[in-house]
């Protein structure tokens, strides 16, 4: 049938997308642990808990989005060339989206770190505040 | 065809929701202590209540959506429709997840007495 190529496309897209998400998430939140421990100033329990919560959120967001954009709506007969082109567009767009998400998360990590350093500075120098 | 899709959809959604409920249950406990002034009994109780409420709403919603299922005729429709429904629910879960994180954070920072 004509739509068997679409099914093949789905079955190629899904594993690629899921593996990408898992890989990026593991990398991001393994290195994020150091950030978290730094932000929470050694309170390891809270740091790990926050890290885990953000990691789950990241997974949910990305897998949900990947599933939503899965649908390939192609009228007529598809040949292998069109299949490869459509697949490349979908996988490529998702990779770009993952990259953007990664950078947003990095930005949030850095901002959290800056805020926690500001708090320590204010605590250690009270006379700076009472100007 | 529809029955096959139900049989795929239900386990996936149930497992997902139970796991995510647990993640919040275990990891949120740390934050609750700072809100409820280190009272272990109250923290456990509220955490349990939240977990039960979470399961009820989410699993109930997932079960209800089965009644509004389009008619599925082929494997391609199966995969694409499943992906669409799962995607929507997972994204809603993500929004609620971040909402929970926000409230946990806000309440512990302000040290509000509930």
gemmi code that builds the backbone of each chain (N, CA, C; Angstrom):
import gemmi

chains = {
    "A": [
        ("UNK", (0.839, -1.210, 0.000), (0.000, 0.000, 0.000), (0.857, 1.236, 0.000)),
        ("UNK", (0.252, 2.356, -0.385), (1.084, 3.544, -0.482), (1.534, 4.013, 0.878)),
        ("UNK", (0.704, 3.783, 1.896), (1.084, 4.389, 3.165), (2.053, 3.537, 3.951)),
        ("UNK", (2.556, 2.461, 3.358), (3.519, 1.659, 4.112), (4.834, 2.405, 4.254)),
        ("UNK", (5.139, 3.292, 3.245), (6.373, 4.054, 3.365), (6.242, 5.042, 4.516)),
        ("UNK", (5.029, 5.565, 4.707), (4.840, 6.509, 5.826), (5.085, 5.802, 7.145)),
        ("UNK", (4.588, 4.558, 7.228), (4.812, 3.822, 8.477), (6.297, 3.592, 8.709)),
        ("UNK", (7.014, 3.271, 7.610), (8.474, 3.106, 7.738), (9.087, 4.407, 8.235)),
        ("UNK", (8.599, 5.520, 7.671), (9.104, 6.813, 8.123), (8.889, 7.015, 9.602)),
        ("UNK", (7.666, 6.718, 10.092), (7.393, 6.839, 11.515), (8.349, 5.987, 12.325)),
        ("UNK", (8.540, 4.725, 11.836), (9.351, 3.789, 12.620), (10.833, 4.151, 12.592)),
        ("UNK", (11.231, 5.008, 11.640), (12.620, 5.486, 11.679), (12.696, 6.732, 12.569)),
        ("UNK", (11.694, 7.611, 12.424), (11.698, 8.872, 13.162), (11.662, 8.646, 14.665)),
        ("UNK", (10.763, 7.755, 15.131), (10.561, 7.606, 16.572), (11.817, 7.196, 17.336)),
        ("UNK", (12.528, 6.120, 16.948), (13.711, 5.758, 17.729), (14.774, 6.847, 17.717)),
        ("UNK", (14.976, 7.475, 16.523), (16.000, 8.525, 16.452), (15.677, 9.620, 17.454)),
        ("UNK", (14.405, 10.052, 17.434), (14.022, 11.164, 18.282), (14.131, 10.809, 19.756)),
        ("UNK", (13.681, 9.611, 20.107), (13.705, 9.231, 21.524), (15.147, 9.076, 22.001)),
        ("UNK", (15.998, 8.455, 21.160), (17.392, 8.286, 21.575), (18.084, 9.629, 21.730)),
        ("UNK", (17.804, 10.560, 20.801), (18.387, 11.894, 20.901), (18.000, 12.557, 22.213)),
        ("UNK", (16.699, 12.496, 22.526), (16.250, 13.143, 23.765), (16.941, 12.543, 24.974)),
        ("UNK", (16.998, 11.220, 25.035), (17.608, 10.578, 26.198), (19.074, 10.965, 26.310)),
        ("UNK", (19.771, 10.972, 25.158), (21.195, 11.288, 25.187), (21.433, 12.716, 25.666)),
        ("UNK", (20.701, 13.685, 25.065), (20.912, 15.077, 25.441), (20.550, 15.294, 26.906)),
        ("UNK", (19.438, 14.680, 27.322), (19.012, 14.882, 28.704), (20.038, 14.333, 29.675)),
        ("UNK", (20.561, 13.106, 29.380), (21.559, 12.558, 30.290), (22.772, 13.473, 30.369)),
        ("UNK", (23.258, 13.957, 29.193), (24.445, 14.805, 29.197), (24.191, 16.076, 29.985)),
        ("UNK", (23.044, 16.714, 29.703), (22.760, 17.986, 30.340), (22.665, 17.848, 31.849)),
        ("UNK", (21.938, 16.835, 32.323), (21.682, 16.790, 33.749), (22.744, 16.041, 34.520)),
        ("UNK", (23.648, 15.354, 33.819), (24.785, 14.802, 34.542), (25.743, 15.935, 34.876)),
        ("UNK", (25.946, 16.824, 33.892), (26.818, 17.957, 34.158), (26.131, 19.021, 34.977)),
        ("UNK", (24.791, 18.993, 34.942), (24.060, 19.981, 35.713), (24.127, 19.735, 37.198)),
        ("UNK", (24.453, 18.488, 37.585), (24.525, 18.207, 39.019), (25.546, 19.121, 39.689)),
        ("UNK", (26.690, 19.305, 39.006), (27.728, 20.166, 39.588), (27.203, 21.573, 39.787)),
        ("UNK", (26.468, 22.087, 38.785), (25.886, 23.409, 38.896), (24.950, 23.500, 40.080)),
        ("UNK", (24.087, 22.475, 40.196), (23.085, 22.506, 41.248), (23.737, 22.521, 42.616)),
        ("UNK", (24.762, 21.666, 42.780), (25.412, 21.619, 44.091), (26.072, 22.955, 44.386)),
        ("UNK", (26.557, 23.607, 43.336), (27.142, 24.916, 43.525), (26.085, 25.937, 43.906)),
        ("UNK", (24.931, 25.879, 43.214), (23.875, 26.851, 43.495), (23.342, 26.689, 44.909)),
        ("UNK", (23.139, 25.448, 45.337), (22.559, 25.252, 46.656), (23.609, 25.134, 47.741)),
        ("UNK", (24.821, 25.498, 47.381), (25.898, 25.627, 48.349), (26.072, 24.398, 49.205)),
        ("UNK", (26.191, 23.248, 48.533), (26.559, 22.045, 49.246), (25.412, 21.278, 49.854)),
        ("UNK", (24.189, 21.811, 49.791), (23.070, 21.042, 50.315), (22.716, 19.997, 49.256)),
        ("UNK", (23.369, 18.857, 49.361), (23.318, 17.911, 48.252), (21.911, 17.387, 48.004)),
        ("UNK", (21.160, 17.181, 49.080), (19.832, 16.573, 48.921), (18.935, 17.430, 48.045)),
        ("UNK", (18.888, 18.732, 48.369), (18.017, 19.625, 47.600), (18.525, 19.766, 46.167)),
        ("UNK", (19.869, 19.775, 46.028), (20.423, 19.949, 44.682), (20.041, 18.778, 43.792)),
        ("UNK", (20.190, 17.562, 44.313), (19.857, 16.399, 43.503), (18.365, 16.346, 43.197)),
        ("UNK", (17.550, 16.732, 44.200), (16.105, 16.705, 43.977), (15.709, 17.669, 42.867)),
        ("UNK", (16.261, 18.899, 42.919), (15.937, 19.880, 41.875), (16.387, 19.385, 40.516)),
        ("UNK", (17.585, 18.805, 40.475), (18.108, 18.299, 39.216), (17.170, 17.251, 38.616)),
        ("UNK", (16.727, 16.327, 39.486), (15.854, 15.256, 39.008), (14.542, 15.825, 38.482)),
        ("UNK", (13.982, 16.812, 39.213), (12.720, 17.395, 38.790), (12.860, 18.058, 37.439)),
        ("UNK", (13.934, 18.811, 37.259), (14.119, 19.476, 35.966), (14.370, 18.475, 34.857)),
        ("UNK", (15.056, 17.390, 35.193), (15.330, 16.382, 34.177), (14.034, 15.764, 33.677)),
        ("UNK", (13.131, 15.429, 34.623), (11.858, 14.830, 34.206), (11.063, 15.801, 33.354)),
        ("UNK", (11.062, 17.081, 33.773), (10.361, 18.084, 32.987), (10.905, 18.191, 31.579)),
        ("UNK", (12.219, 18.135, 31.467), (12.864, 18.220, 30.168), (12.436, 17.068, 29.271)),
        ("UNK", (12.486, 15.849, 29.829), (12.040, 14.682, 29.077), (10.612, 14.862, 28.580)),
        ("UNK", (9.715, 15.232, 29.509), (8.303, 15.359, 29.157), (8.115, 16.332, 28.021)),
        ("UNK", (8.720, 17.515, 28.181), (8.544, 18.560, 27.180), (8.991, 18.077, 25.803)),
        ("UNK", (10.177, 17.467, 25.760), (10.734, 17.114, 24.460), (10.031, 15.943, 23.817)),
        ("UNK", (9.738, 14.919, 24.606), (9.060, 13.771, 24.001), (7.648, 14.161, 23.569)),
        ("UNK", (6.981, 14.998, 24.397), (5.656, 15.456, 23.997), (5.695, 16.190, 22.678)),
        ("UNK", (6.652, 17.098, 22.532), (6.755, 17.866, 21.292), (7.093, 16.957, 20.126)),
        ("UNK", (8.034, 16.033, 20.318), (8.421, 15.124, 19.234), (7.213, 14.336, 18.741)),
        ("UNK", (6.363, 13.896, 19.681), (5.190, 13.128, 19.279), (4.189, 13.988, 18.520)),
        ("UNK", (4.054, 15.255, 18.966), (3.064, 16.099, 18.310), (3.426, 16.390, 16.861)),
        ("UNK", (4.736, 16.541, 16.573), (5.089, 16.880, 15.198), (5.326, 15.659, 14.344)),
        ("UNK", (4.926, 14.453, 14.861), (5.253, 13.232, 14.140), (4.502, 13.116, 12.815)),
        ("UNK", (3.277, 13.618, 12.758), (2.378, 13.247, 11.662), (2.916, 13.642, 10.290)),
        ("UNK", (3.025, 12.673, 9.413), (3.435, 12.931, 8.037), (2.187, 12.865, 7.184)),
        ("UNK", (1.784, 13.989, 6.626), (0.573, 13.976, 5.796), (0.993, 14.195, 4.362)),
        ("UNK", (1.036, 13.132, 3.614), (1.505, 13.207, 2.240), (0.463, 12.588, 1.335)),
        ("UNK", (0.010, 13.351, 0.372), (-1.021, 12.823, -0.514), (-0.383, 12.083, -1.677)),
        ("UNK", (-0.964, 10.958, -2.015), (-0.491, 10.277, -3.214), (0.582, 9.260, -2.908)),
        ("UNK", (1.240, 8.808, -3.955), (2.238, 7.756, -3.800), (3.561, 8.384, -3.411)),
        ("UNK", (4.226, 7.758, -2.455), (5.502, 8.300, -2.004), (6.622, 7.390, -2.490)),
        ("UNK", (7.682, 7.981, -2.948), (8.831, 7.133, -3.268), (9.921, 7.359, -2.232)),
        ("UNK", (10.984, 6.583, -2.341), (11.989, 6.605, -1.281), (12.644, 7.963, -1.134)),
        ("UNK", (12.791, 8.651, -2.283), (13.478, 9.932, -2.199), (12.673, 10.917, -1.357)),
        ("UNK", (11.344, 10.990, -1.622), (10.522, 11.922, -0.844), (10.539, 11.547, 0.622)),
        ("UNK", (10.529, 10.235, 0.888), (10.539, 9.791, 2.283), (11.781, 10.316, 2.992)),
        ("UNK", (12.939, 10.159, 2.325), (14.184, 10.607, 2.964), (14.150, 12.110, 3.176)),
        ("UNK", (13.589, 12.843, 2.185), (13.559, 14.298, 2.359), (12.670, 14.701, 3.523)),
        ("UNK", (11.488, 14.081, 3.609), (10.584, 14.428, 4.713), (11.197, 14.075, 6.054)),
        ("UNK", (11.796, 12.879, 6.119), (12.428, 12.455, 7.368), (13.524, 13.427, 7.785)),
        ("UNK", (14.336, 13.836, 6.787), (15.453, 14.716, 7.138), (14.923, 16.027, 7.685)),
        ("UNK", (13.794, 16.496, 7.093), (13.236, 17.742, 7.602), (12.766, 17.579, 9.039)),
        ("UNK", (12.056, 16.481, 9.324), (11.516, 16.312, 10.677), (12.629, 16.129, 11.703)),
        ("UNK", (13.581, 15.229, 11.370), (14.629, 14.962, 12.364), (15.491, 16.197, 12.564)),
        ("UNK", (15.766, 16.902, 11.441), (16.566, 18.114, 11.554), (15.903, 19.171, 12.398)),
        ("UNK", (14.598, 19.394, 12.138), (13.895, 20.414, 12.918), (13.896, 20.056, 14.392)),
        ("UNK", (13.721, 18.774, 14.691), (13.716, 18.379, 16.102), (15.075, 18.577, 16.741)),
        ("UNK", (16.153, 18.306, 15.973), (17.495, 18.514, 16.533), (17.715, 19.973, 16.865)),
        ("UNK", (17.263, 20.851, 15.968), (17.428, 22.277, 16.229), (16.654, 22.659, 17.490)),
        ("UNK", (15.430, 22.143, 17.596), (14.610, 22.420, 18.773), (15.306, 21.937, 20.044)),
        ("UNK", (15.888, 20.721, 19.997), (16.613, 20.201, 21.160), (17.777, 21.099, 21.522)),
        ("UNK", (18.496, 21.593, 20.493), (19.614, 22.484, 20.768), (19.172, 23.737, 21.481)),
        ("UNK", (18.038, 24.307, 20.994), (17.520, 25.516, 21.626), (17.127, 25.245, 23.074)),
        ("UNK", (16.469, 24.111, 23.308), (16.088, 23.750, 24.678), (17.310, 23.611, 25.561)),
        ("UNK", (18.357, 22.990, 25.011), (19.593, 22.824, 25.769), (20.143, 24.171, 26.194)),
        ("UNK", (20.160, 25.125, 25.237), (20.708, 26.427, 25.571), (19.852, 27.161, 26.578)),
        ("UNK", (18.535, 27.009, 26.465), (17.666, 27.649, 27.454), (17.950, 27.100, 28.840)),
        ("UNK", (18.107, 25.772, 28.933), (18.391, 25.179, 30.239), (19.723, 25.651, 30.782)),
        ("UNK", (20.745, 25.723, 29.904), (22.052, 26.217, 30.336), (21.934, 27.626, 30.863)),
        ("UNK", (21.146, 28.444, 30.148), (20.944, 29.817, 30.567), (20.321, 29.870, 31.953)),
        ("UNK", (19.326, 28.987, 32.189), (18.686, 28.966, 33.504), (19.666, 28.538, 34.580)),
        ("UNK", (20.514, 27.548, 34.273), (21.523, 27.132, 35.239), (22.407, 28.308, 35.632)),
        ("UNK", (22.890, 29.025, 34.596), (23.797, 30.126, 34.880), (23.124, 31.222, 35.674)),
        ("UNK", (21.834, 31.455, 35.331), (21.146, 32.529, 36.046), (20.953, 32.153, 37.500)),
        ("UNK", (20.634, 30.862, 37.747), (20.471, 30.420, 39.123), (21.753, 30.556, 39.908)),
        ("UNK", (22.868, 30.269, 39.232), (24.159, 30.362, 39.895), (24.474, 31.805, 40.236)),
        ("UNK", (24.153, 32.709, 39.287), (24.441, 34.105, 39.544), (23.618, 34.606, 40.720)),
        ("UNK", (22.333, 34.198, 40.755), (21.477, 34.646, 41.846), (21.998, 34.150, 43.176)),
        ("UNK", (22.483, 32.891, 43.207), (22.922, 32.377, 44.493), (24.217, 33.052, 44.915)),
        ("UNK", (25.066, 33.440, 43.923), (26.286, 34.140, 44.308), (25.948, 35.525, 44.832)),
        ("UNK", (24.915, 36.161, 44.225), (24.514, 37.484, 44.708), (24.030, 37.406, 46.136)),
        ("UNK", (23.280, 36.315, 46.438), (22.752, 36.195, 47.794), (23.881, 36.058, 48.804)),
        ("UNK", (24.906, 35.228, 48.433), (26.023, 35.074, 49.374), (26.725, 36.398, 49.566)),
        ("UNK", (26.908, 37.170, 48.481), (27.611, 38.437, 48.564), (26.865, 39.395, 49.479)),
        ("UNK", (25.522, 39.416, 49.318), (24.745, 40.333, 50.148), (24.796, 39.926, 51.605)),
        ("UNK", (24.802, 38.576, 51.837), (24.839, 38.155, 53.233), (26.168, 38.496, 53.869)),
        ("UNK", (27.247, 38.358, 53.094), (28.564, 38.575, 53.685), (28.910, 40.041, 53.826)),
        ("UNK", (28.264, 40.893, 53.087), (28.588, 42.316, 53.148), (27.350, 43.120, 53.469)),
        ("UNK", (26.862, 43.050, 54.681), (25.623, 43.767, 54.989), (25.749, 45.263, 54.862)),
        ("UNK", (26.984, 45.790, 55.084), (27.092, 47.239, 55.029), (26.905, 47.755, 53.611)),
        ("UNK", (27.052, 46.880, 52.617), (26.859, 47.320, 51.244), (25.411, 47.689, 50.969)),
        ("UNK", (24.489, 47.035, 51.708), (23.087, 47.266, 51.433), (22.605, 48.548, 52.073)),
        ("UNK", (23.118, 48.825, 53.296), (22.589, 49.983, 54.010), (23.282, 51.241, 53.553)),
        ("UNK", (23.055, 51.620, 52.321), (23.734, 52.808, 51.801), (22.957, 54.069, 52.155)),
    ],
    "B": [
        ("UNK", (-9.105, -2.433, 15.113), (-7.894, -1.604, 15.148), (-7.887, -0.715, 16.377)),
        ("UNK", (-9.075, -0.210, 16.681), (-9.133, 0.693, 17.835), (-8.717, -0.009, 19.101)),
        ("UNK", (-9.112, -1.255, 19.235), (-8.820, -1.965, 20.484), (-7.308, -2.112, 20.661)),
        ("UNK", (-6.629, -2.368, 19.538), (-5.170, -2.475, 19.627), (-4.604, -1.162, 20.135)),
        ("UNK", (-5.133, -0.059, 19.609), (-4.573, 1.220, 20.022), (-4.869, 1.479, 21.491)),
        ("UNK", (-6.052, 1.076, 21.981), (-6.316, 1.228, 23.404), (-5.298, 0.443, 24.214)),
        ("UNK", (-5.042, -0.797, 23.760), (-4.138, -1.657, 24.511), (-2.705, -1.139, 24.512)),
        ("UNK", (-2.369, -0.303, 23.522), (-1.025, 0.280, 23.544), (-1.048, 1.543, 24.395)),
        ("UNK", (-2.105, 2.343, 24.211), (-2.188, 3.643, 24.867), (-2.252, 3.527, 26.379)),
        ("UNK", (-3.145, 2.670, 26.875), (-3.369, 2.628, 28.320), (-2.119, 2.300, 29.127)),
        ("UNK", (-1.389, 1.229, 28.805), (-0.195, 0.950, 29.612), (0.813, 2.083, 29.578)),
        ("UNK", (1.015, 2.659, 28.370), (2.017, 3.726, 28.272), (1.651, 4.874, 29.189)),
        ("UNK", (0.391, 5.313, 29.094), (-0.021, 6.470, 29.904), (0.037, 6.151, 31.385)),
        ("UNK", (-0.422, 4.967, 31.759), (-0.450, 4.644, 33.187), (0.959, 4.607, 33.757)),
        ("UNK", (1.860, 3.930, 33.005), (3.240, 3.831, 33.510), (3.866, 5.211, 33.622)),
        ("UNK", (3.670, 6.032, 32.573), (4.212, 7.385, 32.592), (3.739, 8.152, 33.811)),
        ("UNK", (2.409, 8.156, 34.024), (1.882, 8.975, 35.108), (2.315, 8.473, 36.464)),
        ("UNK", (2.374, 7.148, 36.623), (2.779, 6.627, 37.930), (4.230, 6.987, 38.210)),
        ("UNK", (5.094, 6.859, 37.176), (6.497, 7.196, 37.406), (6.673, 8.660, 37.758)),
        ("UNK", (5.976, 9.536, 37.013), (6.185, 10.954, 37.259), (5.616, 11.345, 38.615)),
        ("UNK", (4.483, 10.732, 38.989), (3.954, 10.989, 40.323), (4.975, 10.631, 41.382)),
        ("UNK", (5.642, 9.505, 41.207), (6.649, 9.082, 42.179), (7.832, 10.033, 42.240)),
        ("UNK", (8.263, 10.493, 41.065), (9.407, 11.415, 41.041), (9.114, 12.639, 41.898)),
        ("UNK", (7.893, 13.184, 41.740), (7.560, 14.344, 42.530), (7.408, 14.011, 43.992)),
        ("UNK", (6.836, 12.865, 44.249), (6.629, 12.444, 45.626), (7.949, 12.348, 46.371)),
        ("UNK", (8.942, 11.674, 45.708), (10.199, 11.488, 46.413), (11.031, 12.753, 46.463)),
        ("UNK", (11.109, 13.456, 45.329), (12.011, 14.591, 45.289), (11.400, 15.843, 45.866)),
        ("UNK", (10.059, 15.934, 45.861), (9.448, 17.135, 46.398), (9.487, 17.178, 47.911)),
        ("UNK", (9.740, 16.014, 48.517), (9.686, 15.957, 49.980), (10.669, 16.939, 50.609)),
        ("UNK", (11.855, 17.020, 49.995), (12.889, 17.914, 50.507), (12.389, 19.350, 50.583)),
        ("UNK", (11.683, 19.779, 49.534), (11.194, 21.154, 49.510), (10.083, 21.371, 50.516)),
        ("UNK", (9.273, 20.315, 50.708), (8.152, 20.501, 51.626), (8.634, 20.733, 53.041)),
        ("UNK", (9.773, 20.105, 53.374), (10.275, 20.298, 54.734), (10.536, 21.756, 55.014)),
        ("UNK", (11.054, 22.476, 54.019), (11.375, 23.870, 54.304), (10.127, 24.714, 54.366)),
        ("UNK", (9.021, 24.231, 53.762), (7.782, 25.001, 53.876), (7.102, 24.719, 55.203)),
        ("UNK", (7.099, 23.455, 55.610), (6.324, 23.084, 56.781), (7.158, 22.964, 58.039)),
        ("UNK", (8.273, 23.681, 58.055), (9.037, 23.822, 59.275), (9.437, 22.485, 59.869)),
        ("UNK", (9.961, 21.588, 58.995), (10.584, 20.349, 59.470), (9.670, 19.476, 60.300)),
        ("UNK", (8.423, 19.445, 59.969), (7.497, 18.575, 60.693), (7.271, 17.335, 59.855)),
        ("UNK", (7.888, 16.188, 60.196), (7.842, 15.033, 59.302), (6.430, 14.489, 59.101)),
        ("UNK", (5.612, 14.517, 60.177), (4.271, 13.924, 60.050), (3.441, 14.685, 59.040)),
        ("UNK", (3.461, 16.029, 59.181), (2.627, 16.826, 58.277), (3.115, 16.719, 56.846)),
        ("UNK", (4.432, 16.683, 56.679), (4.968, 16.610, 55.319), (4.542, 15.321, 54.656)),
        ("UNK", (4.646, 14.205, 55.418), (4.251, 12.916, 54.833), (2.790, 12.937, 54.451)),
        ("UNK", (1.944, 13.479, 55.334), (0.516, 13.465, 55.046), (0.184, 14.264, 53.811)),
        ("UNK", (0.722, 15.481, 53.755), (0.389, 16.331, 52.616), (0.934, 15.740, 51.330)),
        ("UNK", (2.139, 15.184, 51.394), (2.728, 14.567, 50.209), (1.856, 13.440, 49.686)),
        ("UNK", (1.361, 12.606, 50.641), (0.495, 11.503, 50.227), (-0.795, 11.997, 49.593)),
        ("UNK", (-1.379, 13.025, 50.220), (-2.614, 13.579, 49.666), (-2.392, 14.078, 48.255)),
        ("UNK", (-1.288, 14.809, 48.069), (-1.002, 15.347, 46.752), (-0.816, 14.235, 45.733)),
        ("UNK", (-0.127, 13.176, 46.164), (0.114, 12.061, 45.245), (-1.200, 11.433, 44.821)),
        ("UNK", (-2.094, 11.214, 45.803), (-3.378, 10.577, 45.484), (-4.196, 11.465, 44.563)),
        ("UNK", (-4.230, 12.767, 44.885), (-4.972, 13.688, 44.036), (-4.423, 13.693, 42.613)),
        ("UNK", (-3.106, 13.676, 42.518), (-2.444, 13.671, 41.223), (-2.853, 12.459, 40.406)),
        ("UNK", (-2.777, 11.273, 41.043), (-3.160, 10.061, 40.326), (-4.611, 10.128, 39.882)),
        ("UNK", (-5.492, 10.536, 40.789), (-6.908, 10.565, 40.455), (-7.164, 11.417, 39.231)),
        ("UNK", (-6.686, 12.677, 39.272), (-6.987, 13.546, 38.144), (-6.362, 13.031, 36.862)),
        ("UNK", (-5.089, 12.672, 36.917), (-4.431, 12.316, 35.670), (-4.902, 10.996, 35.097)),
        ("UNK", (-4.948, 9.968, 35.925), (-5.379, 8.679, 35.397), (-6.832, 8.754, 34.943)),
        ("UNK", (-7.649, 9.519, 35.701), (-9.042, 9.668, 35.289), (-9.147, 10.326, 33.936)),
        ("UNK", (-8.361, 11.395, 33.731), (-8.419, 12.081, 32.459), (-7.977, 11.170, 31.335)),
        ("UNK", (-6.889, 10.416, 31.583), (-6.384, 9.525, 30.541), (-7.448, 8.497, 30.167)),
        ("UNK", (-8.183, 7.988, 31.182), (-9.198, 6.979, 30.882), (-10.369, 7.583, 30.137)),
        ("UNK", (-10.749, 8.818, 30.501), (-11.891, 9.436, 29.848), (-11.637, 9.687, 28.375)),
        ("UNK", (-10.376, 10.034, 28.043), (-10.115, 10.379, 26.650), (-10.290, 9.202, 25.714)),
        ("UNK", (-10.329, 7.986, 26.255), (-10.520, 6.850, 25.360), (-11.878, 6.952, 24.668)),
        ("UNK", (-12.850, 7.578, 25.348), (-14.178, 7.607, 24.757), (-14.222, 8.514, 23.540)),
        ("UNK", (-13.292, 9.482, 23.462), (-13.300, 10.341, 22.276), (-12.172, 9.946, 21.357)),
        ("UNK", (-12.275, 8.770, 20.790), (-11.210, 8.251, 19.933), (-11.728, 8.254, 18.514)),
        ("UNK", (-10.899, 8.704, 17.592), (-11.314, 8.621, 16.182), (-11.281, 7.175, 15.724)),
        ("UNK", (-11.947, 6.900, 14.630), (-11.938, 5.546, 14.095), (-10.623, 5.300, 13.358)),
        ("UNK", (-9.954, 4.227, 13.720), (-8.626, 3.965, 13.161), (-8.701, 2.798, 12.194)),
        ("UNK", (-8.239, 3.028, 10.961), (-8.371, 1.986, 9.944), (-7.061, 1.342, 9.564)),
        ("UNK", (-5.968, 2.007, 9.768), (-4.717, 1.419, 9.274), (-3.614, 1.666, 10.286)),
        ("UNK", (-2.492, 0.991, 10.056), (-1.380, 1.124, 11.004), (-0.844, 2.542, 11.007)),
        ("UNK", (-0.864, 3.153, 9.837), (-0.310, 4.502, 9.766), (-1.149, 5.450, 10.615)),
        ("UNK", (-2.480, 5.294, 10.512), (-3.352, 6.126, 11.352), (-3.155, 5.808, 12.815)),
        ("UNK", (-2.946, 4.529, 13.102), (-2.731, 4.119, 14.490), (-1.567, 4.879, 15.084)),
        ("UNK", (-0.406, 4.798, 14.379), (0.790, 5.441, 14.932), (0.587, 6.939, 15.026)),
        ("UNK", (0.049, 7.546, 13.969), (-0.020, 8.998, 13.999), (-1.043, 9.480, 15.021)),
        ("UNK", (-2.171, 8.770, 15.173), (-3.154, 9.230, 16.134), (-2.669, 9.023, 17.565)),
        ("UNK", (-2.073, 7.845, 17.817), (-1.499, 7.592, 19.134), (-0.489, 8.669, 19.487)),
        ("UNK", (0.383, 8.990, 18.490), (1.421, 9.991, 18.758), (0.780, 11.318, 19.107)),
        ("UNK", (-0.287, 11.679, 18.384), (-0.907, 12.972, 18.644), (-1.507, 13.025, 20.044)),
        ("UNK", (-2.250, 11.988, 20.419), (-2.894, 12.016, 21.734), (-1.858, 11.964, 22.850)),
        ("UNK", (-0.891, 11.040, 22.693), (0.158, 10.937, 23.713), (0.925, 12.238, 23.827)),
        ("UNK", (1.221, 12.845, 22.664), (1.975, 14.096, 22.691), (1.246, 15.169, 23.463)),
        ("UNK", (-0.071, 15.304, 23.206), (-0.835, 16.331, 23.915), (-0.811, 16.094, 25.403)),
        ("UNK", (-1.053, 14.838, 25.806), (-1.102, 14.559, 27.249), (0.263, 14.779, 27.886)),
        ("UNK", (1.322, 14.362, 27.188), (2.654, 14.528, 27.775), (2.993, 15.999, 27.909)),
        ("UNK", (2.604, 16.798, 26.908), (2.883, 18.226, 27.026), (2.090, 18.849, 28.173)),
        ("UNK", (0.830, 18.418, 28.351), (0.066, 18.943, 29.483), (0.723, 18.542, 30.796)),
        ("UNK", (1.192, 17.287, 30.865), (1.922, 16.838, 32.054), (3.130, 17.714, 32.306)),
        ("UNK", (3.849, 18.070, 31.214), (5.047, 18.900, 31.376), (4.675, 20.261, 31.949)),
        ("UNK", (3.589, 20.861, 31.435), (3.178, 22.172, 31.938), (2.830, 22.076, 33.414)),
        ("UNK", (2.075, 21.022, 33.787), (1.732, 20.889, 35.201), (2.969, 20.651, 36.043)),
        ("UNK", (3.910, 19.889, 35.485), (5.163, 19.614, 36.185), (5.888, 20.905, 36.518)),
        ("UNK", (6.034, 21.768, 35.514), (6.731, 23.024, 35.768), (5.946, 23.911, 36.704)),
        ("UNK", (4.625, 23.829, 36.636), (3.798, 24.574, 37.566), (4.068, 24.123, 38.994)),
        ("UNK", (4.136, 22.797, 39.201), (4.433, 22.278, 40.535), (5.778, 22.763, 41.031)),
        ("UNK", (6.788, 22.693, 40.138), (8.129, 23.143, 40.519), (8.079, 24.604, 40.943)),
        ("UNK", (7.341, 25.407, 40.152), (7.253, 26.824, 40.469), (6.666, 27.042, 41.847)),
        ("UNK", (5.553, 26.342, 42.174), (4.919, 26.560, 43.468), (5.797, 26.091, 44.619)),
        ("UNK", (6.455, 24.923, 44.437), (7.370, 24.441, 45.473), (8.438, 25.480, 45.763)),
        ("UNK", (9.002, 26.024, 44.680), (10.078, 26.974, 44.823), (9.585, 28.252, 45.493)),
        ("UNK", (8.460, 28.780, 45.005), (7.911, 30.024, 45.513), (7.592, 29.918, 46.996)),
        ("UNK", (6.924, 28.816, 47.362), (6.522, 28.682, 48.759), (7.720, 28.498, 49.667)),
        ("UNK", (8.757, 27.775, 49.196), (9.888, 27.620, 50.109), (10.697, 28.880, 50.219)),
        ("UNK", (10.761, 29.665, 49.129), (11.529, 30.896, 49.234), (10.850, 31.851, 50.204)),
        ("UNK", (9.518, 31.982, 50.083), (8.841, 32.958, 50.925), (8.630, 32.460, 52.334)),
        ("UNK", (8.866, 31.132, 52.563), (8.645, 30.604, 53.915), (7.257, 30.917, 54.411)),
        ("UNK", (6.286, 30.729, 53.545), (4.920, 31.057, 53.933), (4.360, 29.946, 54.801)),
        ("UNK", (3.662, 30.312, 55.834), (2.979, 29.328, 56.667), (1.647, 28.989, 56.057)),
        ("UNK", (1.475, 27.718, 55.695), (0.198, 27.346, 55.105), (-0.733, 26.890, 56.209)),
    ],
}
model = gemmi.Model(1)
for chain_id, residues in chains.items():
    chain = gemmi.Chain(chain_id)
    for i, (resn, *xyz) in enumerate(residues, 1):
        res = gemmi.Residue()
        res.name, res.seqid = resn, gemmi.SeqId(i, " ")
        for name, pos in zip(("N", "CA", "C"), xyz):
            atom = gemmi.Atom()
            atom.name, atom.element = name, gemmi.Element(name[0])
            atom.pos, atom.b_iso = gemmi.Position(*pos), 0.0
            res.add_atom(atom)
        chain.add_residue(res)
    model.add_chain(chain)
structure = gemmi.Structure()
structure.add_model(model)
structure.setup_entities()
